[in-house]
Amino acid sequence: MKTNLTVETIRVALLYRGKFLVLQKDVNSKNPSAIEFPGGKIKQTNNKPSLLKDQKNAVITEVEEETKIDVKNLKIEKVEEYEIFFEVIKYNVKKQYKRLVHLFLINIPNREKITVKVNQTKNEKGESEDKHTDFKWISPDELIESCTKLTINQTTGERFYSLSRNSRRIKKLLQIINYSKPKKQNCMENEIRVNLASEDDWQDYKKMRLAAITSKDAKMFGFNLKKEMEMSEEDWRELSRGNKFVVLAWCGTESIGVGFANENAEKNYWWFRSGYVFDEYQRKGIGRRIFKSRLEEVKKRGGKKIRLGLNGCNDRSYNLAQSYGFKKICKWEQLKIYSFRNLISIFFYHIMELDL
Ligand SMILES: CC(C)(COP(=O)(O)OP(=O)(O)OC[C@H]1O[C@@H](n2cnc3c(N)ncnc32)[C@H](O)[C@@H]1OP(=O)(O)O)[C@@H](O)C(=O)NCCC(=O)NCCS
């Protein structure tokens, strides 16, 4: 009788001086640019489910092959096992596969000297066996972020969780290492500061912009996402210079809201753009404070007219602008943007204007 053997794999969380080792898949792999813990298939004998000793042997072999770290004398601790399911389309036929993953933890003592080398193992054709291009050590916070926060994949331009699904079960792992989540700063409304950003705040502006365009409100912003991902430090700094400025809202040292304004040189009017407040801080008057602060700054700079462009369905921003006297200048325009999948999409928006 034919039995369907479940393919078993191991993944190894190597923890060293407080950080985990993750390997980055190359652009030709099935999951380009994703990161994952080292690991691979277990050699199963006689078509039987693996034993703990087979799994540990696989841990030693795979870690050596993929990172050149020798772990045979270190404590190899089993964390848990779980199944993952995935689909592969080959010759237009969709097939579903299952993998049983055994997750292990190796806590490498601080005193050890570690040198990581990836992409050293080649197959018979001389090609890379592991399809890894790079490696990095990431903190538990960064590990959590890699599987909870969507980012833009630099290879495909699509949104993705950078941690590969084979490594994304990290809850138990973090419990074992006694990770405790840093307390999120929580501000009372009167503790929130709103002020003009300096160009040295460019990283916070970048953080807020990227958060906005990958948030559930992404459709409110008509920007070329890939281009923003590729902007240099100088490009970001430039947005707080001359006839452009950024207003940021802060809770302690964490930026939580943003607004941008730039002057249209030829016609001597200003544009408000990129207003955004983190979900959990919305409806507390922060958007209004950012808006007001931009208005005051434009007045200070001698502005005579302000315009803003709104997605046709953006009632929140519409109400906010209207409450300061902005009027819709009944002109609908069609805007073409390149979306995550590089398709052209079209949406309508209207322009509102205020004479100062
Ligand atoms: C628009 C945005 C910045 C407002 O921020 P906020 O901090 O929640 O706004 P505030 O609490 O200061 O509210 C200011 C005004 O906005 C309007 N508003 C805010 N939330 C609203 C909602 N859910 N429904 C209707 N109007 C709303 C109201 O006019 C409100 O004034 P009020 O409280 O006196 O009624 C926020 O909703 C956001 O980030 N939205 C997603 C991104 C976006 O659309 N950006 C604009 C792109 S042009």
The ligand as an ORCA input file, in Angstrom:
! r2SCAN-3c Opt
* xyz 0 1
  C      -7.479     62.410      8.281
  C      -6.743     62.103      9.579
  C      -5.304     62.577      9.460
  C      -7.436     62.833     10.736
  O      -6.722     62.592     11.918
  P      -7.393     62.506     13.385
  O      -6.322     62.725     14.372
  O      -8.193     61.272     13.499
  O      -8.396     63.745     13.319
  P      -8.991     64.585     14.536
  O      -9.339     63.715     15.674
  O      -8.094     65.736     14.795
  O     -10.321     65.123     13.863
  C     -10.307     66.281     13.069
  C     -11.520     66.330     12.183
  O     -11.434     65.373     11.138
  C     -12.744     64.890     10.803
  N     -12.791     63.463     11.133
  C     -11.848     62.727     11.781
  N     -12.224     61.440     11.863
  C     -13.443     61.365     11.254
  C     -14.336     60.305     11.005
  N     -14.066     59.061     11.406
  N     -15.472     60.591     10.330
  C     -15.755     61.841      9.909
  N     -14.936     62.899     10.121
  C     -13.787     62.656     10.791
  C     -13.692     65.658     11.684
  O     -14.054     66.838     10.985
  C     -12.827     66.009     12.880
  O     -13.278     67.138     13.562
  P     -14.312     66.979     14.810
  O     -13.665     66.050     15.760
  O     -14.435     68.374     15.308
  O     -15.580     66.423     14.216
  C      -6.805     60.581      9.923
  O      -8.147     60.180      9.908
  C      -6.006     59.719      8.985
  O      -4.810     59.496      9.182
  N      -6.671     59.199      7.937
  C      -6.048     58.292      6.979
  C      -5.097     58.971      6.045
  C      -5.739     60.052      5.217
  O      -6.854     59.943      4.744
  N      -4.949     61.112      4.974
  C      -5.333     62.222      4.171
  C      -4.817     62.076      2.805
  S      -5.254     63.495      1.840
*
